[in-house]
């Protein structure tokens, strides 16, 4: 399984969109500050959105699409799954519904 995901900070002011085949490990890397760069600089540790894919090409295509979206479009997408922008980090596979 592959995931595209959106992280934000506690103020929901900055977004990071990524793709991984192991969402728990990847979120741990972001949250544990093991990943230097954008997510660390802006303290993006709150998982607010994700999608599952079986095909890596589809996941990468969707990641690229979302990265090109305007901020308002991303906000609206997140609100469909997570209207209160709660942190889904606990268990993303069961937090979507």
MIDOSE-1310 file (N, C-alpha, C; in nm, 2 decimals, decimal comma, always signed):
residues 97
xxxx	+0,08/-0,12/+0,00/+0,00/+0,00/+0,00/+0,09/+0,12/+0,00; +0,05/+0,23/-0,07/+0,12/+0,35/-0,08/+0,02/+0,46/-0,03; +0,08/+0,57/+0,03/+0,00/+0,68/+0,08/+0,06/+0,81/+0,03; -0,03/+0,90/+0,00/+0,00/+1,04/-0,01/-0,06/+1,10/+0,12
xxxx	+0,01/+1,20/+0,17/-0,03/+1,25/+0,30/+0,00/+1,40/+0,30; -0,07/+1,47/+0,39/-0,05/+1,61/+0,41/-0,03/+1,64/+0,56; +0,09/+1,70/+0,59/+0,12/+1,74/+0,72/+0,11/+1,89/+0,73; +0,08/+1,94/+0,85/+0,08/+2,08/+0,88/+0,13/+2,11/+1,02
xxxx	+0,14/+2,24/+1,06/+0,18/+2,27/+1,19/+0,06/+2,29/+1,28; +0,08/+2,33/+1,40/-0,04/+2,34/+1,50/-0,13/+2,46/+1,46; -0,08/+2,55/+1,38/-0,16/+2,66/+1,33/-0,23/+2,64/+1,20; -0,20/+2,53/+1,13/-0,25/+2,50/+1,00/-0,21/+2,60/+0,89
xxxx	-0,09/+2,66/+0,91/-0,05/+2,77/+0,82/+0,04/+2,72/+0,70; +0,10/+2,61/+0,72/+0,19/+2,56/+0,61/+0,16/+2,41/+0,59; +0,17/+2,37/+0,47/+0,14/+2,23/+0,43/+0,26/+2,16/+0,37; +0,28/+2,03/+0,40/+0,37/+1,95/+0,33/+0,30/+1,83/+0,27
xxxx	+0,32/+1,80/+0,15/+0,26/+1,68/+0,08/+0,37/+1,58/+0,05; +0,35/+1,46/+0,09/+0,45/+1,35/+0,06/+0,39/+1,22/+0,02; +0,47/+1,13/-0,02/+0,43/+0,99/-0,05/+0,52/+0,89/+0,02; +0,46/+0,78/+0,06/+0,54/+0,68/+0,13/+0,47/+0,54/+0,11
xxxx	+0,55/+0,43/+0,13/+0,49/+0,30/+0,14/+0,47/+0,25/+0,28; +0,52/+0,33/+0,38/+0,51/+0,30/+0,52/+0,48/+0,42/+0,60; +0,35/+0,45/+0,61/+0,31/+0,58/+0,67/+0,35/+0,60/+0,81; +0,34/+0,49/+0,89/+0,38/+0,50/+1,03/+0,52/+0,53/+1,05
xxxx	+0,61/+0,47/+0,97/+0,75/+0,50/+0,98/+0,78/+0,64/+0,93; +0,72/+0,68/+0,82/+0,75/+0,81/+0,77/+0,70/+0,92/+0,86; +0,58/+0,90/+0,92/+0,54/+1,00/+1,02/+0,62/+1,01/+1,14; +0,68/+0,89/+1,18/+0,77/+0,89/+1,29/+0,90/+0,97/+1,26
xxxx	+0,94/+0,95/+1,13/+1,06/+1,03/+1,09/+1,04/+1,18/+1,09; +0,92/+1,22/+1,04/+0,89/+1,36/+1,05/+0,87/+1,41/+1,19; +0,80/+1,34/+1,27/+0,77/+1,38/+1,41/+0,89/+1,37/+1,50; +0,98/+1,28/+1,47/+1,10/+1,27/+1,55/+1,22/+1,36/+1,50
xxxx	+1,19/+1,44/+1,41/+1,29/+1,54/+1,35/+1,40/+1,46/+1,29; +1,38/+1,34/+1,24/+1,49/+1,27/+1,17/+1,50/+1,32/+1,03; +1,40/+1,39/+0,98/+1,40/+1,44/+0,84/+1,44/+1,59/+0,85; +1,56/+1,62/+0,80/+1,60/+1,76/+0,80/+1,53/+1,83/+0,67
xxxx	+1,50/+1,96/+0,69/+1,45/+2,03/+0,57/+1,32/+2,10/+0,60; +1,23/+2,10/+0,51/+1,11/+2,18/+0,51/+1,02/+2,14/+0,63; +0,99/+2,01/+0,65/+0,90/+1,97/+0,76/+0,96/+2,01/+0,90; +1,09/+1,99/+0,91/+1,16/+2,03/+1,04/+1,16/+2,18/+1,06
xxxx	+1,19/+2,25/+0,96/+1,20/+2,40/+0,97/+1,07/+2,46/+1,01; +0,96/+2,41/+0,96/+0,83/+2,47/+0,99/+0,75/+2,39/+1,09; +0,81/+2,29/+1,15/+0,75/+2,21/+1,26/+0,62/+2,14/+1,21; +0,62/+2,08/+1,09/+0,51/+2,01/+1,03/+0,50/+1,87/+1,08
xxxx	+0,42/+1,85/+1,18/+0,42/+1,71/+1,24/+0,27/+1,66/+1,26; +0,18/+1,74/+1,22/+0,04/+1,70/+1,23/-0,02/+1,65/+1,10; -0,06/+1,52/+1,10/-0,12/+1,46/+0,99/-0,26/+1,50/+0,98; -0,30/+1,56/+0,87/-0,44/+1,61/+0,86/-0,51/+1,55/+0,74
xxxx	-0,44/+1,47/+0,65/-0,50/+1,41/+0,54/-0,42/+1,30/+0,48; -0,48/+1,20/+0,42/-0,41/+1,10/+0,35/-0,50/+1,03/+0,26; -0,44/+0,96/+0,16/-0,51/+0,88/+0,06/-0,42/+0,75/+0,04; -0,49/+0,64/+0,02/-0,42/+0,51/+0,00/-0,43/+0,47/-0,15
xxxx	-0,32/+0,41/-0,20/-0,31/+0,37/-0,33/-0,24/+0,23/-0,34; -0,27/+0,15/-0,43/-0,20/+0,02/-0,45/-0,09/+0,04/-0,56; -0,10/+0,14/-0,64/+0,00/+0,16/-0,75/+0,08/+0,28/-0,72; +0,21/+0,27/-0,71/+0,30/+0,38/-0,67/+0,29/+0,49/-0,78
xxxx	+0,27/+0,45/-0,91/+0,26/+0,55/-1,01/+0,14/+0,65/-0,99; +0,03/+0,59/-0,95/-0,09/+0,67/-0,92/-0,06/+0,76/-0,80; +0,00/+0,70/-0,69/+0,03/+0,78/-0,57/+0,12/+0,90/-0,61; +0,23/+0,88/-0,69/+0,32/+0,98/-0,73/+0,25/+1,09/-0,82
xxxx	+0,16/+1,04/-0,90/+0,08/+1,13/-0,99/-0,01/+1,22/-0,90; -0,07/+1,16/-0,80/-0,16/+1,24/-0,71/-0,08/+1,34/-0,63; +0,04/+1,29/-0,58/+0,12/+1,38/-0,50/+0,16/+1,51/-0,59; +0,20/+1,48/-0,71/+0,24/+1,59/-0,80/+0,12/+1,69/-0,82
xxxx	+0,00/+1,63/-0,84/-0,12/+1,71/-0,86/-0,14/+1,80/-0,74; -0,14/+1,74/-0,62/-0,18/+1,82/-0,50/-0,07/+1,92/-0,48; +0,05/+1,90/-0,51/+0,16/+2,00/-0,48/+0,14/+2,12/-0,57; +0,07/+2,10/-0,68/+0,04/+2,21/-0,77/-0,09/+2,29/-0,74
xxxx	-0,16/+2,24/-0,65/-0,29/+2,30/-0,61/-0,27/+2,43/-0,53; -0,37/+2,52/-0,54/-0,37/+2,64/-0,46/-0,40/+2,60/-0,32; -0,36/+2,68/-0,22/-0,38/+2,66/-0,08/-0,53/+2,64/-0,05; -0,61/+2,72/-0,11/-0,76/+2,70/-0,08/-0,81/+2,57/-0,12
xxxx	-0,76/+2,52/-0,23/-0,81/+2,38/-0,28/-0,76/+2,28/-0,18; -0,64/+2,29/-0,13/-0,59/+2,19/-0,03/-0,67/+2,20/+0,09; -0,70/+2,32/+0,14/-0,78/+2,34/+0,26/-0,92/+2,27/+0,24; -0,98/+2,29/+0,13/-1,11/+2,23/+0,10/-1,10/+2,07/+0,10
xxxx	-1,00/+2,02/+0,04/-0,98/+1,88/+0,03/-0,96/+1,82/+0,17; -0,88/+1,88/+0,26/-0,86/+1,84/+0,39/-0,99/+1,84/+0,47; -1,07/+1,95/+0,45/-1,20/+1,96/+0,53/-1,30/+1,85/+0,50; -1,29/+1,79/+0,38/-1,38/+1,68/+0,35/-1,35/+1,56/+0,44
xxxx	-1,23/+1,53/+0,46/-1,19/+1,41/+0,55/-1,18/+1,45/+0,69; -1,14/+1,57/+0,72/-1,10/+1,61/+0,85/-1,14/+1,76/+0,88; -1,27/+1,79/+0,89/-1,31/+1,93/+0,90/-1,25/+2,01/+1,01; -1,21/+1,94/+1,12/-1,16/+2,02/+1,23/-1,00/+2,02/+1,24
xxxx	-0,94/+1,96/+1,13/-0,80/+1,96/+1,12/-0,74/+1,89/+1,24; -0,80/+1,78/+1,29/-0,75/+1,71/+1,40/-0,62/+1,63/+1,35; -0,54/+1,60/+1,44/-0,42/+1,52/+1,41/-0,46/+1,37/+1,39; -0,44/+1,32/+1,28/-0,48/+1,18/+1,25/-0,36/+1,08/+1,27
xxxx	-0,26/+1,13/+1,34/-0,13/+1,05/+1,35/-0,16/+0,92/+1,43; -0,25/+0,92/+1,52/-0,27/+0,80/+1,61/-0,28/+0,67/+1,53; -0,37/+0,67/+1,44/-0,39/+0,55/+1,35/-0,46/+0,59/+1,22; -0,38/+0,64/+1,12/-0,44/+0,69/+1,00/-0,53/+0,59/+0,93
xxxx	-0,51/+0,46/+0,95/-0,59/+0,37/+0,87/-0,74/+0,36/+0,93; -0,75/+0,40/+1,06/-0,88/+0,40/+1,12/-0,94/+0,53/+1,15; -0,86/+0,64/+1,13/-0,90/+0,77/+1,16/-0,97/+0,84/+1,04; -0,98/+0,78/+0,93/-1,04/+0,84/+0,81/-1,19/+0,85/+0,81
x	-1,25/+0,77/+0,89/-1,40/+0,77/+0,88/-1,46/+0,83/+1,00
